């Protein structure tokens, strides 16, 4: 009976990698993917996006503008839910919008929950449509006397994007 236990131990060790050559056990590390692209809608009329994606998770940074008199900066963490041609995506992040006028400047900080469907076209090219659910957190109005709190309504804003990615 002890021989059966020894056989099982050797079998489990071999399957687990204990008796396999070291080269067969080594895996190529996932170095991730860097992606850059353009956005239309969403956090601005037009914007530039950079994203680092590793596995099914990513972090993105979008810099854009709505009317070319302000700057919008958004950062979000995202999760991709499949590996197919069409990938559903959900995320959470912050969006800051700052405007300058002759009367002064104002800004707003917004909690952002982007939801998208991305189409992996080919060779690192992707396009997608997104709806972001947005809720104001803080507002600094142009009028310093105006201390009205931020509107807490959730506002959906649609957008579309194109991205090109490569492994560094």
Secondary structure as the mmCIF struct_conf table of DSSP 4:
data_model
#
loop_
_struct_conf.conf_type_id
_struct_conf.id
_struct_conf.beg_label_comp_id
_struct_conf.beg_label_asym_id
_struct_conf.beg_label_seq_id
_struct_conf.end_label_comp_id
_struct_conf.end_label_asym_id
_struct_conf.end_label_seq_id
HELX_RH_AL_P HELX_RH_AL_P1 UNK A 2 UNK A 15
TURN_TY1_P TURN_TY1_P1 UNK A 16 UNK A 17
BEND BEND1 UNK A 18 UNK A 20
HELX_RH_AL_P HELX_RH_AL_P2 UNK A 22 UNK A 25
STRN STRN1 UNK A 33 UNK A 41
TURN_TY1_P TURN_TY1_P2 UNK A 42 UNK A 43
STRN STRN2 UNK A 44 UNK A 54
TURN_TY1_P TURN_TY1_P3 UNK A 55 UNK A 56
STRN STRN3 UNK A 57 UNK A 65
BEND BEND2 UNK A 66 UNK A 69
STRN STRN4 UNK A 70 UNK A 80
BEND BEND3 UNK A 83 UNK A 85
STRN STRN5 UNK A 86 UNK A 101
TURN_TY1_P TURN_TY1_P4 UNK A 102 UNK A 103
STRN STRN6 UNK A 104 UNK A 122
TURN_TY1_P TURN_TY1_P5 UNK A 123 UNK A 124
STRN STRN7 UNK A 125 UNK A 140
BEND BEND4 UNK A 142 UNK A 143
TURN_TY1_P TURN_TY1_P6 UNK A 144 UNK A 145
HELX_LH_PP_P HELX_LH_PP_P1 UNK A 148 UNK A 151
STRN STRN8 UNK A 155 UNK A 166
#
